[in-house]
Amino acid sequence: NAILGEKRSIVSDVPGTTRDAIDTKVDFQGNSVVIIDTAGIRRRGQVEVGVERYSVMRALRAIDRCDVALLVLDATELVTAQDTHVAGYIQQALKGVVLVVNKWDTVTDKNTTAWLETIRMSFKFIDYAPVLFISALTGQGVDGIMPMAYQVYTERLKRLTDIEVRGVIQQALAAHPPPRRGTRQLVIKSGSQTDINPPAFTFRVNDSRLVHFSYRRYLENQLRQAFGFDGTPIRLVFSSGGGS
C-alpha cells in the first residue's frame, strides 16, 4: 500500500490478515511491473490448518514466480528464525532479494552500521542482498524500494563476454591457485557465462570432484567484485566433460 500510495491490500495489526497473494500491475519508469503482496509466513508451529496453511503455500509459490523478492523484516523483532528460513527458500529458488527493514520509525537507536552488522551476521548466506530501512506508516524510505528492486532485476539480466569472464578468472587463479587434494590439483581450462536471470557460469575443469566449496565461493566473490551482481545469486557449474 505504501509503495502504491493507495489501499490495495487489507492491512491490520492482527497477524494473518493478508491471506491471498495479490497481484498489482504498476508502471515503473516506463516498465510494466507486477507487485505480488503475499501473506506473512509465520513459524510452522504457529501456522493453523486450513486457510492460513494454504496462504503460506501461496506465498511460497509467489516466491517461485517472482524475479525479485522483498523480504520484509520487523524492526521491533529484528531477525527471527522464520526470516532466515524464508531467506533460505528465496536463495534456493535462485531469486533476487532485497532485505527491507520496516517500522524504522519505532527505532530509537538508528545506528545503521550496527544494524547492518547484525543483519549481515544473520543472513551470511545472502550477503549480496542490499538492505533498506523504511517505515510503511510514515513513508520514510519507501520511495527507494522500487528503484532498488529494479536495479537487482537488471543485475540478474547482466551478460558478460567470454573475454571479460576469462580475464577475471585468470587474475583469480594467479592471486590464489586452487588448493591440492592429495596429489591432484584443480585445473580450470575455460569459463563463460551461460545464462541470465539468474546469472550462471560454466567452467570446464579437469575433475569437478576437486572443486572445494571454499574455492567456489572465492570465484563467486571475484566475479561479484568485478561485475557487481548485487542482490542476485550466481550459479557456478563445473564440468569435467568434453575432453582435454
C-alpha positions in Angstrom: 0.0 0.0 0.0 2.8 2.4 0.9 4.5 1.7 -2.5 1.3 2.2 -4.5 0.1 5.1 -2.4 -3.3 3.5 -2.1 -5.1 0.9 -0.1 -4.8 -2.1 -2.5 -4.2 -4.7 0.3 -6.1 -5.1 3.6 -3.8 -4.2 6.5 -4.2 -4.8 10.2 -2.3 -5.2 13.4 -3.7 -8.8 13.5 -1.2 -11.3 12.0 -2.6 -13.3 9.1 -4.9 -10.5 7.7 -3.4 -10.9 4.2 -4.2 -14.5 3.1 -4.1 -14.4 -0.7 -1.2 -13.3 -2.9 -2.5 -10.2 -4.6 -1.0 -9.2 -8.0 -0.9 -5.5 -8.9 0.4 -4.1 -12.2 2.3 -0.8 -11.9 4.3 1.3 -14.3 7.8 2.0 -13.1 9.9 4.3 -15.3 8.0 3.1 -18.4 8.3 -0.6 -17.5 5.4 -2.8 -16.6 6.0 -4.4 -13.2 3.8 -6.8 -11.3 4.0 -6.5 -7.5 2.8 -9.5 -5.5 1.7 -8.9 -2.0 1.8 -12.2 -0.1 0.5 -13.5 3.2 3.0 -13.3 6.1 4.9 -16.6 6.6 4.9 -17.5 10.2 6.7 -20.2 12.1 5.5 -23.7 11.3 4.2 -24.3 14.8 2.0 -21.2 14.5 0.5 -22.0 11.2 -3.0 -23.1 11.6 -4.5 -25.8 9.4 -6.9 -24.7 6.8 -7.0 -21.3 5.3 -3.7 -19.9 6.7 -1.8 -23.1 5.7 -2.8 -22.5 2.1 -2.0 -18.8 2.5 1.6 -19.8 3.3 1.7 -22.2 0.4 0.5 -19.4 -2.0 3.2 -17.1 -0.5 5.9 -19.7 -1.3 4.5 -20.1 -4.8 4.7 -16.3 -5.2 8.4 -16.5 -4.5 8.7 -19.2 -7.2 7.2 -17.0 -9.8 8.9 -13.7 -8.9 12.2 -12.3 -10.2 13.0 -10.2 -7.0 11.7 -10.9 -3.5 11.4 -8.2 -0.9 11.9 -9.9 2.4 10.3 -7.5 4.9 11.8 -7.6 8.4 10.1 -6.1 11.5 12.5 -3.7 13.2 10.7 -4.4 16.6 11.8 -8.1 16.3 14.9 -7.6 14.2 15.7 -11.1 12.7 13.6 -14.2 13.6 14.4 -17.8 12.7 11.5 -17.7 10.3 13.0 -14.7 8.5 16.2 -16.7 7.8 14.1 -19.7 6.8 12.2 -17.7 4.2 15.5 -16.2 3.0 16.9 -19.7 2.6 13.8 -20.5 0.4 14.5 -17.4 -1.7 18.1 -18.4 -2.1 17.3 -22.0 -3.1 14.8 -20.6 -5.6 17.6 -18.5 -7.1 15.6 -15.3 -6.8 16.9 -11.8 -6.4 16.4 -10.4 -2.9 16.2 -7.1 -1.1 16.1 -7.0 2.8 13.5 -4.4 3.8 13.6 -3.4 7.5 10.1 -2.0 8.2 8.9 0.1 11.2 12.2 2.1 11.3 10.2 4.9 12.8 9.9 3.0 16.0 13.7 2.6 16.5 15.4 5.0 18.8 19.0 3.9 18.2 19.3 4.4 14.4 22.9 3.3 14.2 22.6 1.7 10.8 26.2 0.4 10.9 25.4 -1.7 14.0 22.0 -2.8 12.5 23.7 -3.8 9.2 26.3 -5.8 11.1 23.6 -7.7 13.0 21.6 -8.3 9.8 24.7 -9.5 7.9 25.5 -11.9 10.6 22.1 -13.5 10.4 22.0 -13.6 6.6 25.6 -14.6 5.8 24.3 -16.9 3.0 22.8 -14.0 1.1 25.4 -11.4 1.9 24.9 -10.0 -1.6 21.4 -8.7 -0.6 21.0 -4.9 -0.3 19.3 -3.6 2.9 16.8 -0.8 3.1 15.4 0.9 6.3 11.8 2.1 5.8 8.6 2.9 7.6 5.5 2.0 5.7 3.5 4.0 8.2 5.3 7.3 7.7 6.6 6.7 4.2 10.2 7.1 5.1 12.5 5.3 2.6 9.6 3.7 0.7 10.4 5.6 -2.5 13.7 3.7 -2.6 12.1 0.3 -2.7 11.1 0.1 -6.4 14.4 1.6 -7.7 16.4 -0.9 -5.6 14.2 -3.9 -6.7 14.5 -2.9 -10.4 18.3 -2.5 -10.0 18.5 -6.0 -8.7 16.4 -7.2 -11.6 18.8 -5.5 -14.1 21.7 -7.2 -12.3 20.0 -10.5 -13.0 20.0 -9.7 -16.7 23.6 -8.8 -16.9 25.6 -10.8 -19.5 29.3 -10.8 -19.8 31.6 -11.7 -22.7 33.9 -14.7 -22.6 36.8 -12.3 -22.6 35.5 -10.5 -19.5 35.0 -13.7 -17.7 38.4 -15.1 -18.7 40.2 -12.0 -17.6 38.7 -12.2 -14.0 39.3 -15.9 -13.7 42.9 -15.6 -14.9 43.5 -12.9 -12.3 41.8 -15.0 -9.6 43.9 -18.1 -10.4 47.1 -16.1 -10.4 46.3 -14.5 -7.0 45.0 -17.7 -5.4 45.7 -21.0 -7.2 43.3 -23.9 -6.4 44.4 -26.0 -3.5 45.6 -29.6 -4.0 43.6 -32.6 -2.9 46.2 -35.3 -2.3 48.4 -35.4 -5.4 45.8 -33.8 -7.7 45.1 -30.1 -8.3 42.1 -28.5 -9.8 42.7 -27.1 -13.3 40.2 -24.6 -14.7 40.5 -24.8 -18.5 37.9 -22.3 -19.6 34.9 -20.3 -18.3 31.9 -18.5 -19.7 28.5 -17.1 -18.8 25.9 -19.5 -19.9 22.6 -17.9 -18.6 20.9 -14.9 -17.1 18.0 -14.4 -14.6 19.8 -15.7 -12.6 23.3 -15.3 -13.9 25.0 -18.7 -14.5 28.6 -19.5 -15.3 30.1 -22.8 -16.5 33.7 -23.7 -16.0 35.4 -26.6 -17.8 37.8 -28.3 -15.4 40.0 -31.4 -15.2 37.9 -33.0 -12.4 34.8 -31.4 -10.9 35.2 -33.5 -7.8 38.2 -31.4 -6.9 36.2 -28.2 -6.6 36.0 -27.3 -2.9 33.2 -25.2 -1.5 35.6 -22.5 -0.3 37.2 -22.1 -3.8 33.8 -22.0 -5.4 32.9 -19.2 -3.0 36.2 -17.4 -3.8 35.5 -17.4 -7.6 32.0 -16.1 -6.9 33.4 -13.3 -4.8 35.8 -12.4 -7.6 33.0 -12.2 -10.1 31.0 -10.0 -7.8 33.9 -7.7 -7.1 34.5 -7.2 -10.8 30.9 -7.1 -12.1 28.5 -6.4 -9.2 25.5 -8.8 -9.4 24.1 -7.1 -6.3 21.0 -8.7 -4.9 21.1 -11.8 -7.0 22.5 -15.3 -6.5 25.0 -16.6 -9.1 25.1 -20.2 -10.3 28.5 -21.7 -10.9 28.7 -25.0 -12.8 31.9 -27.0 -13.0 32.0 -29.6 -15.8 34.8 -32.2 -16.3 33.4 -33.5 -19.5 34.4 -32.6 -23.1 38.0 -34.0 -23.3 41.2 -32.1 -22.7 
